Amino acid sequence: MQIKKSESQDIEFKESWDDKYLHWVCAFANTQGGILYIGVNDKGTVVGIDDFHKLSEAIPLKIRQSMGLLCDVNILNDGDLHYLEIIVEKYKSPVSYHGRYYKRVGSTTQEITGLELNELILKAYGTTWDALGIPKVDISDLDERAFKIFRTWAIRNNRFREEDLQISNKELLQNLRIYDNGELLRAAVMAFHPEPEKWVIGAYTKIGYFANDADILFQDEVHGSLLTQVEDAIDIIYTKYMKALISYNDIHREELYFFPRGAFRELLLNALIHKDYTQPYPIQIQIYRDKIDIWNIGTMPETVQIKDLYQRHPSVPRNPKIADIFFKCGFIESWGRGYFKIKSICEEFKASLPEPTVLTGGLSVVCNASEVYRKLAVEYKVDGFIESSASTGQVTGQVTGQVTEQVKKLIECMKGKTLSKKEILVALDMKHRPTLEQDYIKPALDLGLIEMTQPDSPRSPTQKYRLTEKGIEYTKRS
């Protein structure tokens, strides 16, 4: 007889019994349960065993003595051929065999070790990585800026009333249930400590700008609490890395990025919530001329598939305590709704939907430039979409068609001078560096009115700027 089943994650065939098959029993108990057939070959054909009565009594005893499990062992027959059916239920607590733990992966049995074993034990006892305490960390060690961000966003998004947050940091942490019996939980340290990497390797965000898949042009690392990492990473990406197409509608300045800021913010928050912090790898953001790829380590939940992300699906955050902090400060709308918001924002801005893919033990999400952006980029002569001017050697990230008041002020203060960004800020009596870069320096570079003293090292700390011949000529005419 042919058994109408095939070997899989929960089915295994063995022609005869060997005590080493107790590994398989252990693996079934730690995964989804399963059935082990003895007296059946790999093709599912019953070949029978002679000592079925003896084994039907010995095997349950061996299982109970070695692992403490109670399993049903049934004697089945196909005519004169007898075989055994060993039914193993999934156990709530981790099961070991001679001090080792095993699991089923497809139709194979593998040992569970290290970080994966820790996660198995945490799940079994109804807790998560971010719900464990970290000793010897005081509330006074936490970052006041992170608390300020939390309170500001929580009030702005109507998560709390202002008077509700006029409490001490300790009371806030207690209300968030991340300060227990005088000990800060990992979620509290991750969200509010200025240096979570003291305890968690890889708890930062890495950003790089790539000319192609092999050549990186420049990069940054964003460190600090998760609440400040969100703010800082978005700020860096959308002021330093992303090239906006700039136009003016009357006096109103309009910016178009190849991927909307709000949608990317949701992707970054999703990565921070679902990252596997037991693995020593940072969130990695690769930015190209016309696409951005964000990757975080951590497998997808068993109950959620890639194809489900843009559909209604259960919320299964890997780090629910961290997710709860983000929700209560208003960073996220509700659990399990992130991709719905991303889709809504992309539709509003006519942007391409991000493309998620399981990649190297984590989730990679690629955001490509929209057709609207591509068409405007051609019209505005953005480098890479069509040839840029060889005379300037600059990537044309924005074109206004006119010299703005900001550019006029910049070139006026630079007459006969070679200045760094810091010196320009002082000369213009400004304090906000990103505004200087976006509204003054970039347009002036694009118009060929100023140039870098070190064009081959655009991010050099000793970089300075001076007027070009075109800029000098313009000052004479104005």
C-alpha positions in Angstrom: 0.0 0.0 0.0 1.1 3.5 -0.7 0.4 6.0 2.1 -1.4 9.0 0.6 1.1 11.4 2.1 4.7 12.5 1.3 7.6 13.5 3.5 7.2 17.1 4.6 7.7 19.3 7.6 5.2 17.2 9.6 5.6 13.8 8.0 8.6 11.4 8.1 9.0 7.9 6.8 11.5 5.3 8.2 11.8 1.6 7.2 13.0 0.5 10.7 13.4 2.0 14.1 16.7 3.5 15.4 17.1 5.4 18.6 18.6 8.3 16.7 15.1 9.0 15.4 14.3 10.4 18.8 15.8 13.6 17.2 12.9 13.7 14.8 10.4 13.4 17.7 12.1 16.3 19.4 12.0 18.4 16.2 8.3 17.8 15.6 7.5 18.8 19.2 9.5 22.1 18.8 8.0 23.0 15.4 4.3 22.3 14.4 4.0 18.7 15.6 4.0 15.8 13.1 3.8 12.0 12.5 6.7 9.6 12.2 5.9 6.3 10.4 8.1 3.3 11.1 8.0 0.5 8.5 7.4 2.8 5.5 10.1 3.6 2.9 11.0 7.0 1.5 8.4 6.7 -1.3 5.6 6.2 1.2 5.2 2.4 0.5 4.5 0.2 3.5 7.3 -2.4 3.9 6.4 -3.5 7.4 8.4 -4.3 10.6 8.6 -7.6 12.5 8.9 -6.4 16.1 6.0 -4.0 16.0 4.5 -5.2 19.4 7.8 -4.7 21.2 8.5 -1.3 19.6 5.0 -0.1 20.3 5.8 -0.4 24.0 9.5 0.5 24.0 9.3 3.7 21.9 6.8 5.6 24.1 9.0 4.7 27.1 12.1 6.0 25.4 10.4 9.2 24.4 9.1 9.8 27.9 12.4 9.0 29.6 14.6 11.1 27.2 12.3 14.1 26.7 9.3 13.9 29.1 6.9 13.8 26.2 3.7 11.7 25.9 3.1 10.5 22.4 0.5 8.2 20.8 2.1 5.2 19.2 -0.4 3.2 17.0 0.0 -0.1 15.3 -1.4 0.0 11.8 -1.4 -2.7 9.1 -1.5 -3.2 5.4 -2.6 -6.8 5.0 0.0 -8.9 6.7 2.4 -5.9 6.9 2.4 -4.0 10.2 3.9 -0.5 10.8 3.8 2.1 13.5 2.4 5.6 13.6 4.0 7.9 16.2 1.9 11.1 16.6 3.8 14.0 18.2 2.0 17.1 19.3 3.5 20.6 19.3 4.7 21.4 22.8 4.3 24.9 24.3 7.7 24.8 26.1 11.0 24.0 24.3 11.8 20.3 24.2 15.4 19.0 24.3 16.9 15.6 23.6 20.0 14.9 25.6 20.4 18.6 26.2 20.1 19.6 22.5 17.2 21.2 20.7 15.9 20.3 17.2 13.4 21.7 14.7 11.9 20.7 11.4 12.8 22.7 8.3 10.9 21.3 5.3 11.5 17.6 5.4 14.8 17.8 7.3 15.7 17.9 11.0 18.1 20.6 12.2 19.7 21.5 15.5 18.7 24.8 17.1 21.5 26.7 18.6 22.6 30.2 19.7 20.3 33.2 19.1 17.6 31.1 17.5 17.4 28.9 20.6 17.0 32.0 22.8 14.1 33.2 20.6 12.5 29.8 20.8 12.6 29.8 24.6 11.3 33.4 24.8 8.3 32.5 22.6 7.6 29.4 24.6 7.3 31.3 27.8 5.1 34.0 26.3 7.6 36.9 26.2 9.6 38.7 23.6 13.2 40.0 23.3 12.2 43.6 24.0 10.2 42.7 27.1 13.3 41.5 29.1 15.1 43.8 31.6 18.5 45.3 31.4 20.1 45.7 34.8 22.2 48.7 36.0 20.7 51.2 33.6 19.3 54.3 35.3 16.5 56.5 34.1 18.9 59.5 34.4 21.0 57.8 31.7 18.3 58.1 29.1 18.1 60.8 26.3 16.0 63.9 27.1 15.7 64.6 23.3 14.0 61.2 22.9 11.5 62.0 25.6 10.9 65.4 24.0 10.2 63.7 20.6 7.9 61.2 22.2 5.9 63.9 24.0 5.7 66.2 21.0 4.5 63.5 18.6 2.1 62.0 21.1 0.4 65.4 21.6 0.4 66.3 17.9 -1.2 63.0 17.0 -3.8 63.1 19.8 -2.4 60.0 21.6 -2.3 61.9 24.8 -3.4 65.3 26.1 -0.7 67.7 27.0 -1.6 67.6 30.7 -1.4 63.8 30.6 2.3 64.1 29.7 3.2 66.7 32.3 4.7 63.9 34.4 8.2 62.7 35.2 10.1 60.5 32.8 9.9 57.6 35.3 6.1 57.9 35.5 6.0 58.0 31.6 8.0 54.8 31.4 5.8 53.1 34.0 2.7 54.1 32.1 4.2 52.6 29.0 5.0 49.5 31.0 8.6 49.4 30.1 9.9 50.1 33.6 9.3 47.1 35.9 10.3 46.6 39.5 13.0 49.2 39.2 14.5 47.8 36.0 14.3 49.3 32.5 13.1 46.8 29.8 15.1 46.5 26.6 12.3 48.4 24.8 12.9 51.4 27.0 16.7 51.3 26.5 16.3 50.9 22.7 13.8 53.7 22.4 15.2 56.2 24.8 18.9 55.6 25.6 21.4 57.7 23.6 23.7 54.7 23.1 21.7 51.4 22.9 24.7 49.8 21.2 26.3 49.4 24.6 24.0 46.5 25.0 22.8 45.7 21.5 25.3 45.4 18.6 24.0 46.7 15.3 21.3 48.9 16.8 21.9 51.7 14.3 21.0 52.7 10.7 23.5 52.6 7.9 22.9 54.8 4.8 24.9 54.7 1.6 24.7 56.4 -1.8 25.6 54.1 -4.7 26.6 54.8 -8.3 25.8 51.2 -9.0 25.6 47.9 -7.1 29.4 47.8 -6.6 30.5 51.4 -6.2 29.5 53.4 -3.1 30.1 57.2 -3.3 29.5 58.2 0.3 27.8 56.9 3.4 26.5 57.8 6.9 25.7 56.0 10.1 22.8 57.1 12.3 23.3 56.2 15.9 21.3 57.0 19.1 17.9 56.0 20.5 15.4 54.6 18.0 13.1 57.7 18.5 16.0 60.0 17.4 17.2 57.6 14.7 13.8 58.0 12.9 14.1 61.7 12.9 17.8 61.9 12.0 17.8 59.2 9.3 14.8 60.8 7.5 16.4 64.3 7.7 19.7 63.1 6.3 18.1 61.1 3.5 15.8 63.9 2.3 18.4 66.7 2.6 21.7 65.0 1.6 20.8 61.9 -0.4 17.6 62.5 -2.3 17.6 64.9 -5.2 14.4 67.0 -5.3 13.1 68.5 -8.5 12.3 72.1 -7.6 9.8 74.4 -9.3 7.8 77.5 -8.3 4.1 78.0 -8.6 3.9 81.8 -8.3 5.8 82.3 -5.0 5.2 78.8 -3.7 8.2 76.4 -3.8 7.3 72.9 -4.8 9.5 69.8 -4.3 9.2 66.4 -6.0 11.2 63.5 -4.7 11.3 60.2 -6.6 9.7 58.5 -3.5 7.5 60.4 -1.0 8.9 61.2 2.4 5.8 60.0 4.3 5.8 56.5 2.7 9.5 56.0 3.3 9.1 57.0 6.9 6.6 54.2 7.3 9.1 51.7 5.8 11.8 52.8 8.2 9.5 52.5 11.2 8.4 49.1 10.0 12.1 48.0 9.8 12.8 49.3 13.3 9.8 47.5 14.8 10.5 44.1 13.0 14.3 44.1 13.1 15.8 41.1 14.9 18.0 42.8 17.4 19.6 39.6 18.5 21.5 39.7 15.1 24.5 42.2 14.9 23.5 43.9 11.7 22.2 47.4 11.3 19.3 48.5 9.2 20.8 49.2 5.7 19.5 51.8 3.3 21.0 51.9 -0.2 20.2 54.9 -2.3 20.7 55.2 -6.0 19.8 57.9 -8.5 16.4 56.5 -9.1 15.7 53.9 -6.4 16.1 53.3 -2.7 16.5 49.9 -1.0 15.9 49.4 2.7 16.8 46.1 4.4 16.4 44.8 8.0 17.5 41.4 9.4 14.6 39.2 10.6 12.4 36.6 9.0 8.8 37.2 8.2 6.2 36.0 10.8 4.8 32.5 10.1 1.3 34.0 9.8 2.2 36.8 7.4 3.5 36.3 3.8 5.0 38.8 1.4 1.9 38.7 -0.7 -0.2 39.6 2.3 1.5 42.9 3.1 -0.8 45.1 1.0 -3.9 43.2 2.2 -5.5 43.0 5.6 -3.3 40.8 7.7 -2.7 40.2 11.4 -0.2 42.4 13.3 2.7 40.3 14.5 5.5 42.7 15.5 8.7 41.0 16.4 9.2 43.6 19.1 5.7 44.5 20.4 6.9 46.7 23.2 8.9 48.9 20.8 5.9 48.9 18.4 3.7 50.0 21.3 6.0 52.9 22.0 5.9 54.0 18.4 2.1 53.7 18.4 1.6 55.7 21.6 3.8 58.5 20.4 1.9 58.6 17.0 4.8 57.4 14.8 2.5 54.6 13.5 -1.2 54.7 13.1 -2.1 51.2 14.1 -0.4 47.8 14.1 -0.6 45.9 10.8 -1.7 49.0 8.8 1.7 50.3 7.7 1.5 49.1 4.1 -2.0 50.4 3.7 -0.7 53.9 4.6 2.3 53.5 2.3 -0.1 52.5 -0.5 -2.3 55.5 0.2 0.6 58.0 0.2 2.0 56.5 -3.0 -1.3 56.8 -4.8 -1.6 60.4 -3.7 1.8 61.3 -5.1 1.5 59.0 -8.1 4.6 57.1 -6.9 5.4 53.5 -7.6 4.5 51.0 -4.8 7.5 49.6 -2.8 8.4 46.0 -3.7 9.1 43.8 -0.7 11.3 40.7 -1.0 12.7 38.2 1.4 16.4 38.5 1.2 19.4 37.0 3.1 17.5 36.4 6.3 15.6 39.6 6.3 13.2 41.8 4.4 14.3 44.1 1.5 12.0 46.7 0.2 12.8 48.5 -3.1 11.2 51.9 -3.9 11.6 52.9 -7.6 11.2 56.3 -9.1 7.8 57.0 -10.4 7.0 57.7 -14.1 6.0 61.2 -13.1 9.4 61.8 -11.6 11.2 60.2 -14.5 9.4 62.4 -17.1 10.2 65.5 -15.1 13.8 64.4 -14.6 14.2 64.2 -18.4 12.5 67.7 -18.8 14.8 69.1 -16.1 17.9 67.4 -17.5 18.7 65.5 -14.4 22.0 63.6 -14.7 21.5 59.9 -15.6 18.1 60.5 -17.2 19.9 62.6 -19.9 23.4 64.0 -20.2 24.2 66.7 -17.7 26.4 69.7 -18.5 30.0 68.7 -18.8 31.1 72.2 -17.8 29.9 72.0 -14.2 30.3 68.2 -13.6 27.5 68.5 -11.1 24.4 66.2 -10.8 21.4 68.5 -11.5 19.2 67.7 -8.6 17.0 70.7 -9.0 16.3 73.3 -11.7 14.3 76.5 -11.1 15.0 78.4 -14.3 15.8 81.5 -12.3 18.1 82.8 -9.7 16.2 82.8 -6.4 16.5 85.4 -3.7 18.3 82.8 -1.6 20.9 82.2 -4.3 21.3 86.0 -4.8 22.1 86.4 -1.0 24.5 83.5 -1.2 26.6 84.8 -4.1 26.5 88.3 -2.7 28.1 87.2 0.6 30.7 85.1 -1.3 32.2 87.9 -3.4 36.0 87.5 -3.4 35.8 84.8 -0.7 36.2 81.1 -0.3 34.0 79.8 2.5 33.0 76.6 4.3 29.3 75.9 5.1 29.9 76.9 8.6 31.3 80.3 7.5 28.5 80.8 5.1 26.0 80.1 7.9 27.6 82.9 9.9 27.8 85.3 6.9 24.1 84.8 6.2 23.1 84.8 9.9 21.6 81.4 9.6 21.5 78.4 12.0 19.8 75.5 10.0 22.4 73.7 8.0 19.9 71.6 5.9 18.1 74.7 4.7 21.4 76.2 3.6 22.3 73.1 1.7 18.8 72.7 0.0 17.8 76.3 -0.7 21.1 78.1 -1.2 24.1 75.9 -2.0 22.5 73.2 -4.2 20.6 75.7 -6.5 23.8 77.8 -6.9 25.8 74.7 -7.8 23.2 73.7 -10.3 23.2 77.1 -11.9 27.0 77.0 -12.1 27.3 80.1 -10.0 29.5 78.5 -7.4 31.8 75.5 -7.3 33.4 73.2 -4.7 37.1 73.5 -3.9 37.3 69.7 -3.7 34.8 68.5 -6.3 36.2 64.9 -6.2 35.4 64.7 -2.4 32.0 66.4 -2.0 31.6 65.3 1.6 35.1 66.3 2.7 35.1 68.1 6.2 37.4 70.7 4.7 35.2 71.4 1.7 34.7 75.0 0.8 32.9 77.0 -2.0 33.8 79.9 -4.2 32.2 81.8 -7.1 32.8 80.5 -10.6 33.5 82.8 -13.5 29.8 82.7 -14.3 29.0 83.7 -10.7 31.5 86.5 -10.8 30.0 87.8 -14.0 26.6 87.6 -12.5 27.5 89.7 -9.5 28.9 92.4 -11.9 25.5 92.5 -13.8 23.3 92.5 -10.7 
